[in-house]
Amino acid sequence: MNVNEKYRKCLVIDSSYMARSVITTERAFVISYKGNATIVESHPESFGLVNPNLDIKKPSVIRVNTYVNVHQKVALNRENIYRRDNYECVYCGHNNKKNLTLDHVVPQAHGGPNTWDNLVTSCRVCNQEKADLTLDEYIFNTGKNVPNPKRPHFLMLMKKMNYIPEEWKFYLFMDEKK
């Protein structure tokens, strides 16, 4: 990952210090400059400005001045299911991204819906083996793992970003410091 890319995002926390979203550092600067947020942590990199005497660090964590009472839902899509399942087949652990597919735990042929608790990441081989078998039939025939899919909390997927700055980890409950 390019060094500049590491410092392009900013974590937004509310007045109760709960992580709410990730935005660009430029947007975070504008929000804080307008007085709607306070910069809590900064990246070690500065904005590239025309005036070389002006050094403004890119915000890494900002705190909005109000409590945000929202229950953010994670969109049900292929990428988020892959992220939830850590880009691994839930049946065999295969992790080649090119060979991953979505599998319906309860097959569509048996009325299985497109929901968080019915969609899992599967490799092509396991998905073809399972075909339209029920989970019990498939596990009985192969002895493979039993998936237990759930709707992820948005913070769970935030934790699986490619790069998470050290100063974010406390707010994402990944670090006990502070």
N, C-alpha and C positions, 0 to 999 in steps of 0.2 A: 504494500500500500504506500502510495506517495505521501511524503511527510505533510504536504499541504492539505491533502484529503483528510488527514487525521483531525485537523482543526477547523473543519467546515461546519460542524454541527454543534448545537447547544441544547442542553437538557433544560426543560422548563419544569419548575416545581411551583406548587401553590404556597399559600401562606402557612399551611400546616406541614410544609416540607415534603409533600407527597409528589412523586414524579408524575407529570401529566402528559408531556409530549416531547418530541425532539424537533427542533427547527434549525434553520440556517443561522450561522453566527451573525450575518448581516441583519436578518430579521430581529434577532435577539438584541442587537445593538440599538436598532430603531425603537423597539419596545421600551428598553431601559432609558434611552435618551429622552423619550416622551414622558418619562416619569411613571410609567405603568408597571415597571419591574425594577428590581435591584440586582445588580451583578453580584453573585455570591462567589463564583470561581472564574478565573480567566485561563485561557490557553497560553502557552509560552510564546505564541506567535502573534504578531501585530498585523493590523490591516495595512495593506499597501496604499499609502496615501501620497498625494502630490507633494505635500509639504513634508520634507524629510525631518523637520524638527518636531513634528507632531507624532507621538507614539501612542496609539490606541490599541490595547490588547484585545484579542478576540474573546468574547465571553464564552465560557464553557458551561456554566450553570447560572440561570437567572431565576429569581423568585418573584412571581407575580404578587401583587399586593392584596389579592383577595383569595378567599377559599373557593376552590372550584369543585362544586358538588355535581360531578358527572360520573356516570358509570360507563367508561369507554368500552365499546365492544370491538372485538377484533373481527375484521372482515373474513368471511369464509371463502377462501380461495386456495388454489393449488400451492402457491408459494408459502402461505401461512401454515398450511398443513405440513408441508415439508419441513418448515422451520420448527414447528411444534414437535415433530418426530425426529428432529436433529438430522435431517437428510439421511435417514437410515430406514431400511425395510424393517417394519415392526415384527415380521415373522422370522427373518434369518439374520438381520443385522447388516446386510449388504449395503454399502454406502457409495456406490458409483452413481453420481448425480445423473449421468446420461441414461441410466437404466431404471430410473425411478418412475413409478406411475402411482395413480391414486386407486385404492381398492375400497369397495363398499363392504364393510364387515357383514352386514346383512345385504346380500346381493340385490340389485335393482330388480332382478327377475322374481324375487320373493317380496317385493314391495319396500326394499331398503331405501330410505330417504337420503338426500344430500344434506347431512347435518354433521356437526363437529363430532358427535359420538358414533357416527357410522362411517366416516371417511378416515382412512389411514394411508400412510406412505408404504408402498410395496414395491419390490423389485419386479421386473417383468416376469422372471421365472416363477416366483411365488404367486403373482397375480394370475398367470396362466394356469398354474397348478390348481389354484383355488377355484377359478372359473366361477360357476354359479352355485358352488357348494355353500352350505351354511357354515358358520364358524366352527360349530361342534363337529361337523363331518370332516372339515379340513384338518382340524387339530387332531382328531382321532386317527385319520389316515396318515398324517405326516409326523405328528409329535412335535410340531413347531410351537413357538411362543403364542400366547393368547394376548392380543392387544387390548388395551383399556383406554380408548381415546376419550378426551375431554375437551371442552371449550377452554382455550388458554386465556389467562389474564393478559392484558396488553403489556404489562411489565415483563412477563415471561418471554415474550417475543422481543422486547427491547433488549433484554439481557443477551440475546443471541445475535446481536449486531456483529459485523465483522471486526470492528474496533470499538472498544469502550474506554474512554479516558479514565485514568485512575480516580480523578476527582468526582466522577459520576457514581462510582461503585457504592459509596455510602448511601446515596439516595435510591439506589436500585436494590438495596438490601443484599449486596454482594460483599460487603466489607463491614467489619464491626468497629472500625476506627471512628473517631470524632466524638 
